[in-house]
């Protein structure tokens, strides 16, 4: 396994979620955020590995790009009542886990399926261990960043709007980057 490629892949597919982690680390404990993030990452890595070993050629990347509509929906819907935050309906761990799966599933699957394709089980377990270490380092670093006064001021004043904007940008990026929009446009031209 090329560790530099794996590091770059991890950063690239999670960069958008790192921004959301700042919001979660402000609301939830470090342990809850880390647990939810790791559960989501493990879920997507295992799914990527299994799909990469069995179904890699059955699911085109553009189809996975349809998941980009989920964060767009979250951006438009927002919190109807700001007092009713997700952690009151679910535990903090479940909130982070579900958000990670919603926001990152399409991108992670479309990137990690080919990256993990052909890896042995030992190679896959090494990859999981390496990405676990990277995840812990990133979350701890983001926790420190989230404690800076200037970051707190920005999050307090613009946090909700920034999160909605992040969801919108993420959704649009997934739709375009995956080829979903291009594929739909080709289908429309055929009609």
N, C-alpha and C positions, 0 to 999 in steps of 0.2 A: 504494500500500500504506500502510495506517495503521501506522506504526512503533510507536506506543504499544500498539496491539492485538497486534501481533506480539511485542513484548517481554512483555506480560502472558501471552500464549499460551505462549511459551517457558518462562517461569517456572512457570506453572500445570502444564504437562504434564511438567516435569522436576523439580519440587520434591521429590518422593519420591526420585528418583534422586540428588539432591544429598546426601541423607543417606548413601546407599550409597557415594557418591564419597569421603566421609570415610574409610570403611573401606578402599577401594581405594588411596587416597593414602597410607595408613599401610603397606600391603603392597607397593605397586608404585611404580615411578618416575613422576615427573610426566609425562615424555614418553610412557610406555606408557599411562597412564590417559587422557591427552589424545588420543592416537592412537585408542585403542579407542572412546572417547566420540564423537569426530568421525566415525569410520567408521560407527558406529551411527546417529548423527544424519543423516549424509548418506544412508545407506541408506533410512531411514524417510522422509526428505524427498522423495527421488526416487520412492519407492514411492507416497507420498501424492500427489505431483504427477501421476504417471502414472495412478493410480487416479482421482484427481479429474478428470482430463481424459477418461477413457474409461469407467470403471465406477462412478462415484459413486452411481448409483441402484440398483446391483445388490447391494451389500453393506450390509445394515442395521447400524446401530451396535451393536445388542444382540448380534449375532453376533460382532463383534470383541471384545465384552466377555468372551466365553468364554476369552480369553487370560488372564483374571484367575486361572484355576486354576493356571497355571504358577508364579507366585510363591508361591502357597499351598503347592504341592507342595515348593518349595524351602525354605519355612519349616518344614514338617513333617519333611522328609527330613534337612535340616541336613548337617553334616559328621559321618559315622560315626566317622571317625578324624581328630581335629583336626590330626594331623601331616601328613595327606594333604590339602593345600590345592589349590584349583583351578589355581594357577599351575604346579604340578608336572605336571599333565596337559596343560595348554595354556599358551601364552605369556600373559604379562600382558595384552597387547593383545587377544588372542582372548577371554580371560576377561572383560574389561570390555565388549567388543563383544557377546558372547553374553548377558551379564547385562543390558545396556542393551536389547537386542532383546527379551529375554524379559520384562523388567519394564515397558518403555515402549511396546512395539509397539501394543497395543490402544488405549491412551489417545492416543498421538501420531497414529496413523492416523485415529482417530475425530475428533480435533480438527483436524489439519492438512489432511485431505482437503477439508472445507468452506472452510477458510481459504485454501487454494491453488487452489480451484476457480475456473476462469476466468482465472487469471493467465497472462500471456504468458510466453514463455521468458525474456525479459529480466527481467521482474518476478520470476520464480522464482529466477533467478541472483542478483538483488539480495537476495532473501530469504535465500538460502543464505549469501551473504557476510556479511550482517548477523548471522545466527544463529551463524556461525563465530566472529565477534568476541565475541559474548555468551558463547559456550561457553568460549573461551580465558580471558576475564575471570573467569568463574565458577570454573573449575578452579584458576586461580592463587589466587583469593581463598580457596577451600576448602583449598588446600594450606597457606596461611598459618594458617588456622583450625585445621587438623589438627595443627599444630606447637605449639599452646598446651598447656602442661603439664596444665591441668585437662581439656582434651579428650582428651589421651593417657591420663590416669588413668581417665577414664570408658570409653574404648574398650578399654583393657587389661582392665579389670575386668568390664565388661558388654557388650563389643563383639559377641560371638557371639550373645548373647540379644537385643541390640538389633537386629542385622541380621535375625534370624529374625522378630522382632516387626514390623520394617519390611516384610519380604516378606509376612507375613500381612495386615497392614493394607492394603498396596498391592493385593494380590490381591482382598480383600474390597471395597475401594473401586472397583476396575475392574469387578467383577461387578455391584455395585449401581448405580454411576454410569452405566454403559453401558446399563442397562435389561435386562441379561441375566437377572437373577433375576426381575424383574417379568414378563418375557416367558415364562420357564419356568413361573412360577406361573399365568399365563393359560392356557398349554397344558395344565397339569395339571387346571385347572378344566373344560376342555373334555372331558376324558376322563371 
